[in-house]
Amino acid sequence: MPHCDRGSPGGVDGRVIFSPLELEGAFLVDLERREDDRGFFARAWCGEEFEAQGLSSALVQCNLSFNHVAGTLRGMHFQRAPHAEAKLIRCTRGAIMDVIVDLRRGSPTHGRWLSVEVAA
């Protein structure tokens, strides 16, 4: 895997910030913004940093969605091995309510759920 620490424009490095949530293996992923008079730079993805958190770094799919009406329910997603995959959700405009339910038998947080508001 390529090494992520190559430096950003202007020689300023950033990192991906992982804050563990109450469900095993779930994180709030944030950007470390490096700002100057032009704006900001932030690293949004680094495979090494994702793997260090126990998350797959294999990027196999990237999707975008847009809702015309506020309050739209987009859908529920469930995977079972061997088709399970890590999901990274980002909101670029407005806000979304992301709900996670742990259905993994044997997980220490099996049967628990949480919701997180993700805003631009």
C-alpha positions as CSV (number, residue, x, y, z in Angstrom):
1,M,0.0,0.0,0.0
2,P,1.3,3.5,-0.8
3,H,2.5,5.5,2.2
4,C,0.2,8.4,3.1
5,D,2.7,10.8,4.7
6,R,3.7,12.6,1.5
7,G,2.8,16.0,2.7
8,S,0.1,18.4,1.5
9,P,0.5,21.4,-0.8
10,G,2.7,23.9,1.0
11,G,4.3,21.1,3.0
12,V,1.7,20.9,5.8
13,D,0.5,17.4,6.7
14,G,-3.0,16.6,8.0
15,R,-4.5,13.4,9.3
16,V,-7.8,11.6,9.5
17,I,-9.2,11.8,13.0
18,F,-11.1,8.7,14.3
19,S,-13.3,9.1,17.4
20,P,-14.7,5.7,18.5
21,L,-18.5,5.6,19.0
22,E,-20.5,3.4,21.4
23,L,-20.8,0.5,19.0
24,E,-17.9,-1.8,18.5
25,G,-16.0,-0.8,15.3
26,A,-17.9,2.4,14.6
27,F,-16.1,5.7,14.4
28,L,-16.9,9.3,13.8
29,V,-14.3,10.2,11.1
30,D,-13.3,13.9,10.9
31,L,-10.8,16.0,9.1
32,E,-7.8,17.8,10.5
33,R,-8.0,21.0,8.7
34,R,-4.9,23.0,7.9
35,E,-6.0,26.6,7.2
36,D,-4.2,29.6,5.7
37,D,-5.3,32.8,3.9
38,R,-6.2,30.7,0.8
39,G,-8.6,28.4,2.6
40,F,-7.9,24.9,4.0
41,F,-6.4,21.6,3.1
42,A,-7.5,18.3,4.8
43,R,-6.7,14.7,4.2
44,A,-10.0,12.8,3.7
45,W,-8.6,9.4,3.1
46,C,-5.5,7.4,4.1
47,G,-5.5,3.6,3.8
48,E,-2.8,3.2,6.5
49,E,-4.8,5.3,9.0
50,F,-8.0,3.3,8.3
51,E,-6.2,0.0,8.6
52,A,-4.7,1.2,11.9
53,Q,-8.3,1.4,13.2
54,G,-9.0,-2.1,12.0
55,L,-11.0,-0.9,9.0
56,S,-10.6,-2.2,5.5
57,S,-8.7,0.2,3.3
58,A,-9.8,-1.5,0.0
59,L,-11.8,1.2,-1.7
60,V,-14.1,-0.9,-4.0
61,Q,-17.1,1.5,-4.4
62,C,-17.8,5.2,-4.1
63,N,-21.4,6.5,-4.2
64,L,-23.1,9.9,-4.1
65,S,-26.7,10.6,-3.3
66,F,-28.9,13.7,-3.3
67,N,-32.4,14.2,-1.9
68,H,-34.8,16.8,-3.3
69,V,-36.9,16.7,-0.2
70,A,-35.7,17.2,3.4
71,G,-36.5,14.2,5.6
72,T,-36.1,11.6,2.9
73,L,-35.3,8.1,4.1
74,R,-32.5,6.8,1.9
75,G,-32.5,3.2,2.9
76,M,-31.1,0.5,5.2
77,H,-28.0,-1.4,4.3
78,F,-27.0,-4.8,5.7
79,Q,-24.1,-7.0,4.8
80,R,-23.1,-10.5,6.0
81,A,-19.6,-12.1,5.6
82,P,-18.1,-12.6,3.1
83,H,-19.8,-9.5,1.6
84,A,-19.4,-7.2,4.6
85,E,-17.7,-3.9,3.9
86,A,-16.7,-0.8,5.8
87,K,-18.8,2.3,5.0
88,L,-17.6,5.9,5.1
89,I,-20.4,8.5,5.0
90,R,-19.8,12.2,4.4
91,C,-22.3,15.1,4.1
92,T,-21.3,17.9,1.8
93,R,-24.4,20.1,2.1
94,G,-27.0,20.3,4.8
95,A,-27.2,17.5,7.3
96,I,-28.1,13.8,7.6
97,M,-29.1,11.5,10.4
98,D,-27.1,8.3,10.2
99,V,-28.4,5.4,12.2
100,I,-26.3,2.3,13.0
101,V,-27.7,-1.0,14.4
102,D,-25.3,-3.7,15.5
103,L,-26.8,-7.0,14.3
104,R,-23.5,-9.0,14.5
105,R,-24.0,-12.0,16.7
106,G,-21.2,-12.3,19.2
107,S,-20.4,-8.6,19.1
108,P,-20.1,-7.0,22.5
109,T,-22.6,-4.3,21.4
110,H,-25.0,-6.7,19.6
111,G,-28.6,-5.4,19.6
112,R,-27.6,-1.8,20.4
113,W,-28.0,1.2,18.1
114,L,-27.0,4.8,17.8
115,S,-27.7,7.8,15.7
116,V,-25.3,10.5,14.7
117,E,-26.1,13.8,12.9
118,V,-23.5,14.4,10.2
119,A,-23.5,17.9,8.8
120,A,-21.5,19.7,6.1
